[in-house]
Every structure is written in structure tokens, then in C-alpha cells.
Amino acid sequence: GAGGTAPNQALGAEHSQPFHAYVMGIPGLKIGTAASPDAAYGLTKSMIRDNGPCFLFAPVKMMKESKGTVDLGKCMPLNKAALLHEASQQTVDRGHAVTVLTYLHGVKESLASIEAIQEEGFDIDLIELRSLKPLDMDTIATSLARTNKLCILDESTKSGGVGATISAQVSEELFDLLDAPVKRLCMDDAPVPYASSMEKAVVKRGEDLVQGVFDLCTGE
């Protein structure tokens, strides 16, 4: 849709319903996401050169504001996530660091929330999921070995969404690295309302991530 599931768009269900999970269910696809010009270019270039079918999600609303230089000769791997921010060792040692997985509009929301999270005495390893399928479990495992806590800021719905798939895979393969249940900040199982005040209750934002990190680190 025109706005995807970006927060505060007031575009109603017709233009805001997520369909990430629909595509995730198609066997054989490599599925990528790009929240920056360099990622969009690098992933697209790799997908053109790939021998199999690929699908790239891009945040329409962010295309109007995202700027940056692009290396025209660079291809990006189709199976790797990107660590955008690393929690300080001090917060890791205190048990006040959380691994955050997100993609598309969630990247912008998470980056804007880091300062507020740090003001509360916490920090995050922020990982952009540039590959939804296959999932880069190595990068996730490396981060979880430091933080032992996982929060997923997800654009798709709670039932059958991207976050549900990731949570299940992490619980199956990396359970011993978790000190707390995975926290999923997902869109509610409801059509996205038109009114901004109602949309706020359905689509998760950076402020929800700040609260989620606080809850994980304090055991609430």
C-alpha cells in the first residue's frame, strides 16, 4: 500500500495492511528488505544476478526522506543482516542490553529511540533484517550471546506474522541464549484504522520499543 505499516499515516486499512507474511509463505523465495538507498541498490543488484526468484520489500514513505550515497559497484549479500548500533559493554555487563530485530519503517523508529533508551540506562544491539528468508541466525546468535534478551519490532500482524516466524526459529535454535521470553512488538490482529488516534493503538512505534526494552531489562 501507499504507506505500508509506517506509523502515523492515517491511510486506513486499504493502504496500510501488511502482506509480508503472505510472501514469506511462498516456498523458494529469497526475501529481502531495504530501509536505506544503499541497501535497496545493493540488494536489488544481487537479486538481479541471482539464479533464483527474489522479492524485495521497500518502505514507500521512507523513500521520500531517505538520502545517502550509493556505491554503484557494490552488491550486498542476500542472506545477511546488518548491525546498525551496538550496545555498550557497560550495559551488557549490567544486564541492561537488549537485541532488537527490525526492518523497514522499524529501522527508522528504532534509530530514533536509541537516545531515549540510553537515557533510561539501557542500550540495544540494533539489527536490521535485510534478509527475512533466509534468516541470518549467525548475526542474531552473536548478539544474543552478549545480551541474552530479544525484542522484535515488527510491521506485520501478531498472528502468523514475520515476528512470529522469527520468534519460533530463535526459540528452537537459540533457546539457551535467552534469559527471558522473546518480546514481540507487532501490529494488532485488526485492520489498520484511519484515525491517527486509533492507528496508534494498532501499529507499534519507537515509544513501544522504549517500553519493551525497559520491561525486558527490569523483568516486568
Secondary structure, DSSP 8 states (H G I E B T S, - for coil): --STT-SS---HHHHH---HHHHHTSTT-EEEE-SSHHHHHHHHHHHHH-SS-EEEE--HHHHTT------TT----TT--EEEE---HHHHHTT-EEEEEE-THHHHHHHHHHHHHHHTT-EEEEEE-SEEETT-HHHHHHHHHHH--EEEEEEEESSSSHHHHHHHHHHHHSGGG-SS--EEEEE-SS---SSHHHHHHHS--HHHHHHHHHHHHHT-
